[in-house]
Amino acid sequence: MRRALPVFLIVGSALILSGCGGKKETAASGSQKKHSGHEDAELDRIVFTPKKLSFKQAIKKYGTKLRNSPREDSVMLTEAGKLAADVGDNEAAEMMLSEAISLNDKNATAYHLRGRVRCNAISGKDQAALEDLKKAIALGYPGPEPYIVLARLYDSSKQPDKAIESLTTAMKLSPDLKDLYKARAVIYVSIGEKEKALADYKQLAKLDPESLACYFQQGQVLESMKKYDEACAVYKHMLTLDETTAKVPLKAIAYKRLAALRGESGHHKEAITYLTEAAKFDVEDDEPLRMRGLEYMKMKNYDKAVEDFTEAIETVPESGSNFLARAEAYGKLGKSELAARDRAEAKKLNEAPAERPMFEMK
């Protein structure tokens, strides 16, 4: 059975970026030029565990030749540590970055990178990561990256105010980094600051005017604020944008949200038009068919409702909801025997145990 996508896609855990990527960093004591145009990066903690290396094996693997010069070696080890971190070899990265710091305790980049690596650690090194990131900032690290990782740490430890403060500082350093606004907006939503979240999504739309996801998130916030007309306007704007690179069929979801909102306000014919468009996106999706059938039910056009519910059943025959909906329509048409049959089928489907995962089967 095809699972319907959740309507509210703004998910709880907030951050969508991290200091775990971006442009090449070099070891420094804080004298670097201010960063610009930082690349967006992923936030997910790395769980890949490479083979454990000795220090000598690590520096060899990551192409480092030490020169017995503390400052130069600190720079080389920092660069090697970043290479290791970028491929998820956190243990080797932390080992080389720690050595870089021991050779030059003013190396802001090494502190930042070690903080990032410790933030990614499975074993829980958040406090050590926090100390490293604060040290990097104190030493004058010039870019937004330490603040982004700090925001991750604060968010994961349920300190939204500190996470927001960190992201706000990062924005001052890199005001065009789109994911900062996205991350802060999600945190604002999580603490009920919807107006502020909306402001961030609007700013994000200015930076990325072709982003369907940005507008969809705006629409969701507006719906949660009961600003339904504004939400509809946003969803309609989504329909004018190109979706060829989108990972999720957001235009289909926008049609469904428009249909739901217009249907709830009594505009059933308009809702049916939107659902007809939504149904064109995926022939395996039964939801637009069921929703359209429900709109016909509200219009007391029970024959059309039966047609849509029947097509929904043919699309996803294991859905009890579709049978229940058709049973209701049959009941309105006075076809009690067919209604009873559908209710029995829905009961059987709803009581059937979920299919066990293959790895659990014996």
C-alpha positions in Angstrom: 0.0 0.0 0.0 1.3 3.4 -0.9 1.7 5.5 2.2 0.4 9.1 2.0 3.0 11.8 2.7 2.4 13.6 6.0 0.7 16.9 5.5 2.9 18.8 7.9 6.4 18.4 6.5 8.1 20.7 9.0 9.6 18.0 11.2 10.6 18.3 14.8 14.3 18.1 14.9 15.3 21.4 13.5 18.5 21.8 11.9 19.1 21.2 8.2 22.7 22.3 8.0 25.9 21.7 9.7 29.6 22.7 9.8 30.2 19.3 8.3 31.2 20.4 4.9 31.6 23.5 2.8 34.6 25.2 1.4 38.2 24.2 2.2 39.4 25.4 5.5 43.0 26.1 6.5 44.6 26.2 9.9 44.9 29.7 11.3 44.9 31.7 14.5 42.0 33.9 13.4 43.7 36.0 10.8 41.8 34.6 7.8 39.6 36.7 5.7 35.9 36.7 6.3 34.3 33.7 4.6 31.7 34.3 1.8 29.5 32.1 -0.2 29.6 29.1 2.1 28.3 25.9 0.7 25.3 24.3 2.2 26.0 21.1 4.0 24.1 18.1 5.5 23.4 17.8 9.2 23.0 14.1 9.8 25.5 12.7 12.2 27.9 10.3 10.5 27.6 6.7 11.6 30.2 5.1 9.3 33.0 3.5 11.3 36.2 3.0 9.3 39.0 0.7 10.4 40.9 2.0 13.4 44.2 3.5 12.4 47.4 4.3 14.3 48.6 7.9 14.2 51.3 6.9 11.6 48.8 5.1 9.5 46.4 8.0 9.6 48.9 10.6 8.4 50.1 8.3 5.7 46.5 7.5 4.6 45.6 11.2 4.4 48.8 12.3 2.6 50.6 14.1 5.4 54.3 14.4 5.7 55.4 16.1 8.8 58.4 18.5 8.7 59.3 18.8 12.4 58.1 22.4 12.3 55.3 22.8 14.9 53.4 25.5 13.1 53.7 23.9 9.6 52.9 20.5 11.0 49.8 21.9 12.8 48.6 23.2 9.4 49.3 19.9 7.6 47.6 17.9 10.3 44.6 20.2 10.3 44.2 19.7 6.6 44.6 15.9 7.0 42.0 16.0 9.8 39.5 17.7 7.6 40.0 15.1 4.8 39.4 12.4 7.3 36.3 14.1 8.7 34.9 14.7 5.3 34.9 10.9 4.6 33.5 10.1 8.1 36.7 8.8 9.6 36.1 10.6 12.8 38.5 8.7 15.0 41.5 9.4 12.7 40.3 13.0 12.3 40.1 13.6 16.0 43.5 12.1 16.6 45.2 14.3 14.0 43.4 17.4 15.0 44.3 16.9 18.6 47.9 16.6 17.6 47.5 19.8 15.5 46.2 21.6 18.5 49.0 20.3 20.7 51.5 21.8 18.2 49.7 25.1 18.0 47.1 25.9 20.6 46.0 29.0 18.7 44.8 27.0 15.7 41.2 28.1 15.5 40.4 25.9 12.5 41.6 22.8 14.3 39.4 23.5 17.2 36.4 24.1 15.0 37.0 20.8 13.0 37.6 18.8 16.2 34.4 20.2 17.6 32.6 19.2 14.4 34.0 15.7 14.6 33.1 15.3 18.2 29.6 16.5 17.5 29.4 13.7 14.9 30.7 11.1 17.4 28.4 8.2 18.2 29.8 7.8 21.7 28.5 11.2 22.8 31.2 13.9 23.0 28.8 16.9 23.0 30.3 18.7 25.9 33.8 18.4 24.5 32.5 19.5 21.1 30.9 22.5 22.7 34.2 23.5 24.4 36.1 23.1 21.1 33.6 25.3 19.2 33.7 28.0 21.8 37.5 28.0 21.7 37.5 28.3 17.9 35.2 31.3 18.2 37.3 32.9 21.0 40.4 32.4 18.8 38.7 34.4 16.0 37.5 31.7 13.6 36.0 34.0 10.9 33.1 31.9 9.4 29.7 30.8 10.5 30.5 27.1 10.7 31.2 26.9 14.5 27.9 28.6 15.2 26.1 26.2 12.9 27.5 23.2 14.8 26.7 24.9 18.1 23.1 25.3 17.0 23.0 21.6 16.3 24.3 20.8 19.7 21.9 23.2 21.4 19.0 21.9 19.4 19.7 18.3 20.2 20.0 19.1 23.9 16.6 20.9 23.8 17.9 24.5 24.2 16.1 26.2 21.3 16.9 29.8 22.5 20.6 29.1 22.3 20.2 27.3 19.0 18.4 30.3 17.6 21.0 32.7 19.0 23.8 30.6 17.3 22.0 30.6 14.0 21.3 34.3 14.2 25.0 35.0 14.7 25.8 32.7 11.8 23.4 34.7 9.6 25.3 37.9 10.4 28.5 36.2 9.1 26.9 34.7 6.1 23.5 36.3 5.4 23.0 34.5 2.1 23.3 31.0 3.4 19.8 29.7 2.8 19.7 26.8 5.1 20.3 29.0 8.1 16.8 30.5 7.6 15.3 27.1 7.1 16.8 25.8 10.3 15.9 28.7 12.4 12.3 28.7 11.0 11.8 25.1 12.0 13.0 25.9 15.6 10.7 28.8 15.7 7.8 26.6 14.7 8.8 24.1 17.4 8.5 26.7 20.1 5.3 28.3 18.8 6.9 31.5 17.3 5.1 31.1 14.0 5.3 34.8 12.9 9.1 34.6 13.2 9.1 31.3 11.4 7.0 32.8 8.6 9.4 35.8 8.4 12.4 33.4 7.9 10.5 31.4 5.2 9.8 34.6 3.4 13.4 35.6 3.6 14.3 32.2 2.3 11.9 32.7 -0.6 13.8 35.9 -1.6 17.1 34.0 -1.5 15.7 30.9 -3.4 12.5 32.0 -5.2 12.2 28.7 -7.1 12.2 26.6 -4.0 8.9 24.6 -3.9 9.8 23.3 -0.4 10.2 26.8 0.9 6.7 27.9 -0.2 5.2 24.7 1.0 6.6 25.2 4.4 5.2 28.8 4.3 1.8 27.4 3.5 2.0 24.9 6.3 2.8 27.6 8.8 0.0 29.8 7.5 -2.4 26.9 7.8 -1.3 26.4 11.4 -2.0 30.1 12.0 -5.5 29.7 10.4 -4.6 32.1 7.7 -6.2 29.9 5.0 -6.5 32.5 2.2 -2.8 33.3 2.5 -2.0 29.7 2.5 -4.0 29.1 -0.6 -2.2 32.0 -2.3 1.2 30.4 -1.5 0.1 27.0 -2.7 -1.2 28.5 -6.0 2.2 30.2 -6.5 3.8 26.8 -6.1 1.9 25.6 -9.1 3.7 28.1 -11.3 7.2 26.9 -10.4 9.3 24.2 -12.0 9.4 20.9 -10.2 11.8 18.9 -12.4 14.5 18.8 -9.7 12.2 18.3 -6.7 12.8 15.1 -4.7 9.2 15.1 -3.4 6.1 15.8 -5.7 5.2 19.0 -3.9 2.9 20.3 -6.6 0.7 17.3 -6.1 0.6 17.9 -2.4 -0.1 21.6 -3.1 -3.1 20.6 -5.2 -4.3 18.4 -2.3 -3.9 21.2 0.3 -5.8 23.6 -2.0 -8.5 21.1 -2.4 -8.8 20.5 1.3 -8.9 24.2 2.2 -11.3 25.1 -0.6 -13.5 22.1 0.2 -13.7 23.0 3.9 -14.9 26.4 2.9 -17.7 25.0 0.8 -16.1 25.4 -2.7 -16.5 21.7 -3.6 -16.4 22.1 -7.4 -13.1 24.0 -7.1 -11.8 21.3 -4.8 -12.7 18.6 -7.3 -10.8 20.5 -10.0 -7.7 20.6 -7.8 -8.0 16.9 -7.0 -8.3 15.9 -10.6 -5.0 17.7 -11.2 -3.4 16.0 -8.2 -4.5 12.6 -9.5 -2.5 13.1 -12.7 0.8 13.1 -10.8 0.8 9.5 -9.6 -1.5 6.7 -10.9 -0.6 4.7 -7.8 -1.8 7.3 -5.3 -5.4 6.7 -4.1 -5.6 9.7 -1.9 -6.8 12.3 -4.6 -9.4 9.8 -5.7 -10.7 9.2 -2.2 -10.7 13.0 -1.4 -12.5 13.7 -4.6 -15.1 11.1 -3.8 -15.6 12.8 -0.4 -16.2 16.1 -2.2 -18.8 14.5 -4.3 -20.4 13.1 -1.2 -20.7 16.7 0.2 -22.4 17.7 -3.0 -24.8 14.7 -2.7 -23.5 13.3 -6.0 -23.3 9.8 -4.7 -22.9 8.0 -8.0 -19.8 10.0 -8.8 -18.6 9.4 -5.3 -18.9 5.6 -5.8 -17.0 5.9 -9.1 -14.1 7.6 -7.4 -14.1 5.3 -4.4 -14.1 2.3 -6.7 -11.2 3.6 -8.6 -9.4 4.3 -5.3 -10.0 0.6 -4.3 -8.7 -0.6 -7.6 -5.6 1.5 -7.1 -5.0 0.4 -3.5 -7.2 -2.6 -2.8 -5.7 -3.1 0.7 -7.0 0.2 2.0 -9.9 -0.2 4.4 -10.6 3.5 4.3 -11.6 3.3 0.6 -14.1 0.5 1.3 -15.6 2.4 4.2 -16.0 5.5 2.1 -17.7 3.5 -0.7 -19.9 1.9 1.9 -21.1 5.3 3.0 -21.9 6.2 -0.6 -23.7 3.0 -1.2 -25.7 3.6 2.0 -26.8 7.0 0.7 -28.0 5.4 -2.6 -30.0 2.8 -0.6 -27.8 -0.1 -1.6 -27.6 -1.6 1.9 -26.3 -5.0 0.8 -23.3 -3.5 -1.1 -22.7 -1.1 1.8 -22.6 -4.0 4.3 -20.2 -6.0 2.0 -17.8 -3.0 1.9 -18.0 -2.5 5.6 -17.1 -6.2 6.2 -14.2 -5.9 3.8 -13.0 -2.8 5.5 -13.2 -4.5 8.9 -11.2 -7.5 7.6 -8.5 -5.2 6.2 -8.3 -3.0 9.2 -8.0 -6.0 11.6 -5.4 -7.8 9.4 -1.9 -7.8 11.1 0.7 -5.7 9.5 3.1 -7.5 7.2 6.2 -8.6 9.1 9.5 -7.4 7.8 11.4 -10.1 5.9 14.3 -10.0 8.3 11.9 -11.0 11.2 10.5 -14.0 9.3 11.6 -17.5 10.1 
